[in-house]
Amino acid sequence: MMVVLALVILAALGGEGRRQTCIDSATGDGA
């Protein structure tokens, strides 16, 4: 159970990180 929760949390954090990088790259290209 804890392993599954950890994977879900890591996936959520990874998704947020990807979104931030996408936003950063978009702003960088725009600038």
mmCIF file of the N, C-alpha and C atoms, coordinates in Angstrom:
data_MODEL
# 
_entry.id   MODEL 
# 
loop_
_atom_site.group_PDB 
_atom_site.id 
_atom_site.type_symbol 
_atom_site.label_atom_id 
_atom_site.label_alt_id 
_atom_site.label_comp_id 
_atom_site.label_asym_id 
_atom_site.label_entity_id 
_atom_site.label_seq_id 
_atom_site.pdbx_PDB_ins_code 
_atom_site.Cartn_x 
_atom_site.Cartn_y 
_atom_site.Cartn_z 
_atom_site.occupancy 
_atom_site.B_iso_or_equiv 
_atom_site.pdbx_formal_charge 
_atom_site.auth_seq_id 
_atom_site.auth_comp_id 
_atom_site.auth_asym_id 
_atom_site.auth_atom_id 
_atom_site.pdbx_PDB_model_num 
ATOM 1  N N  . MET A 1 1  ? 0.843  -1.209 0.000   1.00 0.00 ? 1  MET A N  1 
ATOM 2  C CA . MET A 1 1  ? 0.000  0.000  0.000   1.00 0.00 ? 1  MET A CA 1 
ATOM 3  C C  . MET A 1 1  ? 0.872  1.251  0.000   1.00 0.00 ? 1  MET A C  1 
ATOM 4  N N  . MET A 1 2  ? 1.847  1.315  0.888   1.00 0.00 ? 2  MET A N  1 
ATOM 5  C CA . MET A 1 2  ? 2.691  2.510  0.981   1.00 0.00 ? 2  MET A CA 1 
ATOM 6  C C  . MET A 1 2  ? 3.459  2.715  -0.321  1.00 0.00 ? 2  MET A C  1 
ATOM 7  N N  . VAL A 1 3  ? 3.876  1.611  -0.928  1.00 0.00 ? 3  VAL A N  1 
ATOM 8  C CA . VAL A 1 3  ? 4.628  1.731  -2.185  1.00 0.00 ? 3  VAL A CA 1 
ATOM 9  C C  . VAL A 1 3  ? 3.738  2.335  -3.258  1.00 0.00 ? 3  VAL A C  1 
ATOM 10 N N  . VAL A 1 4  ? 2.488  1.892  -3.311  1.00 0.00 ? 4  VAL A N  1 
ATOM 11 C CA . VAL A 1 4  ? 1.553  2.416  -4.322  1.00 0.00 ? 4  VAL A CA 1 
ATOM 12 C C  . VAL A 1 4  ? 1.324  3.909  -4.080  1.00 0.00 ? 4  VAL A C  1 
ATOM 13 N N  . LEU A 1 5  ? 1.137  4.271  -2.813  1.00 0.00 ? 5  LEU A N  1 
ATOM 14 C CA . LEU A 1 5  ? 0.919  5.687  -2.492  1.00 0.00 ? 5  LEU A CA 1 
ATOM 15 C C  . LEU A 1 5  ? 2.142  6.505  -2.892  1.00 0.00 ? 5  LEU A C  1 
ATOM 16 N N  . ALA A 1 6  ? 3.316  5.971  -2.638  1.00 0.00 ? 6  ALA A N  1 
ATOM 17 C CA . ALA A 1 6  ? 4.549  6.683  -2.981  1.00 0.00 ? 6  ALA A CA 1 
ATOM 18 C C  . ALA A 1 6  ? 4.619  6.896  -4.498  1.00 0.00 ? 6  ALA A C  1 
ATOM 19 N N  . LEU A 1 7  ? 4.270  5.861  -5.267  1.00 0.00 ? 7  LEU A N  1 
ATOM 20 C CA . LEU A 1 7  ? 4.304  5.976  -6.723  1.00 0.00 ? 7  LEU A CA 1 
ATOM 21 C C  . LEU A 1 7  ? 3.313  7.036  -7.188  1.00 0.00 ? 7  LEU A C  1 
ATOM 22 N N  . VAL A 1 8  ? 2.145  7.050  -6.585  1.00 0.00 ? 8  VAL A N  1 
ATOM 23 C CA . VAL A 1 8  ? 1.121  8.033  -6.968  1.00 0.00 ? 8  VAL A CA 1 
ATOM 24 C C  . VAL A 1 8  ? 1.617  9.446  -6.665  1.00 0.00 ? 8  VAL A C  1 
ATOM 25 N N  . ILE A 1 9  ? 2.233  9.623  -5.495  1.00 0.00 ? 9  ILE A N  1 
ATOM 26 C CA . ILE A 1 9  ? 2.752  10.941 -5.112  1.00 0.00 ? 9  ILE A CA 1 
ATOM 27 C C  . ILE A 1 9  ? 3.860  11.360 -6.075  1.00 0.00 ? 9  ILE A C  1 
ATOM 28 N N  . LEU A 1 10 ? 4.760  10.437 -6.385  1.00 0.00 ? 10 LEU A N  1 
ATOM 29 C CA . LEU A 1 10 ? 5.859  10.762 -7.303  1.00 0.00 ? 10 LEU A CA 1 
ATOM 30 C C  . LEU A 1 10 ? 5.297  11.120 -8.667  1.00 0.00 ? 10 LEU A C  1 
ATOM 31 N N  . ALA A 1 11 ? 4.285  10.398 -9.111  1.00 0.00 ? 11 ALA A N  1 
ATOM 32 C CA . ALA A 1 11 ? 3.670  10.676 -10.412 1.00 0.00 ? 11 ALA A CA 1 
ATOM 33 C C  . ALA A 1 11 ? 3.053  12.067 -10.398 1.00 0.00 ? 11 ALA A C  1 
ATOM 34 N N  . ALA A 1 12 ? 2.390  12.406 -9.297  1.00 0.00 ? 12 ALA A N  1 
ATOM 35 C CA . ALA A 1 12 ? 1.748  13.724 -9.191  1.00 0.00 ? 12 ALA A CA 1 
ATOM 36 C C  . ALA A 1 12 ? 2.819  14.814 -9.203  1.00 0.00 ? 12 ALA A C  1 
ATOM 37 N N  . LEU A 1 13 ? 3.897  14.609 -8.447  1.00 0.00 ? 13 LEU A N  1 
ATOM 38 C CA . LEU A 1 13 ? 4.967  15.606 -8.403  1.00 0.00 ? 13 LEU A CA 1 
ATOM 39 C C  . LEU A 1 13 ? 5.622  15.715 -9.775  1.00 0.00 ? 13 LEU A C  1 
ATOM 40 N N  . GLY A 1 14 ? 5.812  14.583 -10.423 1.00 0.00 ? 14 GLY A N  1 
ATOM 41 C CA . GLY A 1 14 ? 6.429  14.589 -11.751 1.00 0.00 ? 14 GLY A CA 1 
ATOM 42 C C  . GLY A 1 14 ? 5.550  15.351 -12.734 1.00 0.00 ? 14 GLY A C  1 
ATOM 43 N N  . GLY A 1 15 ? 4.241  15.170 -12.625 1.00 0.00 ? 15 GLY A N  1 
ATOM 44 C CA . GLY A 1 15 ? 3.326  15.868 -13.520 1.00 0.00 ? 15 GLY A CA 1 
ATOM 45 C C  . GLY A 1 15 ? 3.409  17.364 -13.296 1.00 0.00 ? 15 GLY A C  1 
ATOM 46 N N  . GLU A 1 16 ? 3.473  17.777 -12.029 1.00 0.00 ? 16 GLU A N  1 
ATOM 47 C CA . GLU A 1 16 ? 3.558  19.206 -11.723 1.00 0.00 ? 16 GLU A CA 1 
ATOM 48 C C  . GLU A 1 16 ? 4.872  19.759 -12.263 1.00 0.00 ? 16 GLU A C  1 
ATOM 49 N N  . GLY A 1 17 ? 5.945  19.008 -12.084 1.00 0.00 ? 17 GLY A N  1 
ATOM 50 C CA . GLY A 1 17 ? 7.244  19.465 -12.570 1.00 0.00 ? 17 GLY A CA 1 
ATOM 51 C C  . GLY A 1 17 ? 7.222  19.626 -14.084 1.00 0.00 ? 17 GLY A C  1 
ATOM 52 N N  . ARG A 1 18 ? 6.593  18.682 -14.774 1.00 0.00 ? 18 ARG A N  1 
ATOM 53 C CA . ARG A 1 18 ? 6.528  18.780 -16.232 1.00 0.00 ? 18 ARG A CA 1 
ATOM 54 C C  . ARG A 1 18 ? 5.726  20.005 -16.632 1.00 0.00 ? 18 ARG A C  1 
ATOM 55 N N  . ARG A 1 19 ? 4.657  20.270 -15.927 1.00 0.00 ? 19 ARG A N  1 
ATOM 56 C CA . ARG A 1 19 ? 3.830  21.438 -16.259 1.00 0.00 ? 19 ARG A CA 1 
ATOM 57 C C  . ARG A 1 19 ? 4.649  22.703 -16.073 1.00 0.00 ? 19 ARG A C  1 
ATOM 58 N N  . GLN A 1 20 ? 5.410  22.775 -15.001 1.00 0.00 ? 20 GLN A N  1 
ATOM 59 C CA . GLN A 1 20 ? 6.222  23.962 -14.727 1.00 0.00 ? 20 GLN A CA 1 
ATOM 60 C C  . GLN A 1 20 ? 7.283  24.127 -15.818 1.00 0.00 ? 20 GLN A C  1 
ATOM 61 N N  . THR A 1 21 ? 7.923  23.047 -16.214 1.00 0.00 ? 21 THR A N  1 
ATOM 62 C CA . THR A 1 21 ? 8.954  23.133 -17.238 1.00 0.00 ? 21 THR A CA 1 
ATOM 63 C C  . THR A 1 21 ? 8.328  23.558 -18.554 1.00 0.00 ? 21 THR A C  1 
ATOM 64 N N  . CYS A 1 22 ? 7.139  23.066 -18.839 1.00 0.00 ? 22 CYS A N  1 
ATOM 65 C CA . CYS A 1 22 ? 6.452  23.444 -20.076 1.00 0.00 ? 22 CYS A CA 1 
ATOM 66 C C  . CYS A 1 22 ? 6.156  24.934 -20.046 1.00 0.00 ? 22 CYS A C  1 
ATOM 67 N N  . ILE A 1 23 ? 5.687  25.422 -18.900 1.00 0.00 ? 23 ILE A N  1 
ATOM 68 C CA . ILE A 1 23 ? 5.365  26.849 -18.772 1.00 0.00 ? 23 ILE A CA 1 
ATOM 69 C C  . ILE A 1 23 ? 6.646  27.670 -18.892 1.00 0.00 ? 23 ILE A C  1 
ATOM 70 N N  . ASP A 1 24 ? 7.697  27.220 -18.237 1.00 0.00 ? 24 ASP A N  1 
ATOM 71 C CA . ASP A 1 24 ? 8.967  27.955 -18.284 1.00 0.00 ? 24 ASP A CA 1 
ATOM 72 C C  . ASP A 1 24 ? 9.488  27.999 -19.722 1.00 0.00 ? 24 ASP A C  1 
ATOM 73 N N  . SER A 1 25 ? 9.444  26.888 -20.419 1.00 0.00 ? 25 SER A N  1 
ATOM 74 C CA . SER A 1 25 ? 9.943  26.842 -21.791 1.00 0.00 ? 25 SER A CA 1 
ATOM 75 C C  . SER A 1 25 ? 9.082  27.731 -22.678 1.00 0.00 ? 25 SER A C  1 
ATOM 76 N N  . ALA A 1 26 ? 7.768  27.756 -22.423 1.00 0.00 ? 26 ALA A N  1 
ATOM 77 C CA . ALA A 1 26 ? 6.859  28.581 -23.227 1.00 0.00 ? 26 ALA A CA 1 
ATOM 78 C C  . ALA A 1 26 ? 7.184  30.057 -23.010 1.00 0.00 ? 26 ALA A C  1 
ATOM 79 N N  . THR A 1 27 ? 7.373  30.448 -21.755 1.00 0.00 ? 27 THR A N  1 
ATOM 80 C CA . THR A 1 27 ? 7.680  31.849 -21.452 1.00 0.00 ? 27 THR A CA 1 
ATOM 81 C C  . THR A 1 27 ? 9.051  32.202 -22.031 1.00 0.00 ? 27 THR A C  1 
ATOM 82 N N  . GLY A 1 28 ? 9.991  31.279 -21.949 1.00 0.00 ? 28 GLY A N  1 
ATOM 83 C CA . GLY A 1 28 ? 11.325 31.546 -22.473 1.00 0.00 ? 28 GLY A CA 1 
ATOM 84 C C  . GLY A 1 28 ? 11.258 31.755 -23.985 1.00 0.00 ? 28 GLY A C  1 
ATOM 85 N N  . ASP A 1 29 ? 10.511 30.891 -24.677 1.00 0.00 ? 29 ASP A N  1 
ATOM 86 C CA . ASP A 1 29 ? 10.377 31.034 -26.129 1.00 0.00 ? 29 ASP A CA 1 
ATOM 87 C C  . ASP A 1 29 ? 9.661  32.341 -26.459 1.00 0.00 ? 29 ASP A C  1 
ATOM 88 N N  . GLY A 1 30 ? 8.645  32.660 -25.674 1.00 0.00 ? 30 GLY A N  1 
ATOM 89 C CA . GLY A 1 30 ? 7.892  33.901 -25.921 1.00 0.00 ? 30 GLY A CA 1 
ATOM 90 C C  . GLY A 1 30 ? 8.782  35.117 -25.716 1.00 0.00 ? 30 GLY A C  1 
ATOM 91 N N  . ALA A 1 31 ? 9.634  35.060 -24.690 1.00 0.00 ? 31 ALA A N  1 
ATOM 92 C CA . ALA A 1 31 ? 10.480 36.206 -24.383 1.00 0.00 ? 31 ALA A CA 1 
ATOM 93 C C  . ALA A 1 31 ? 11.563 36.311 -25.461 1.00 0.00 ? 31 ALA A C  1 
# 
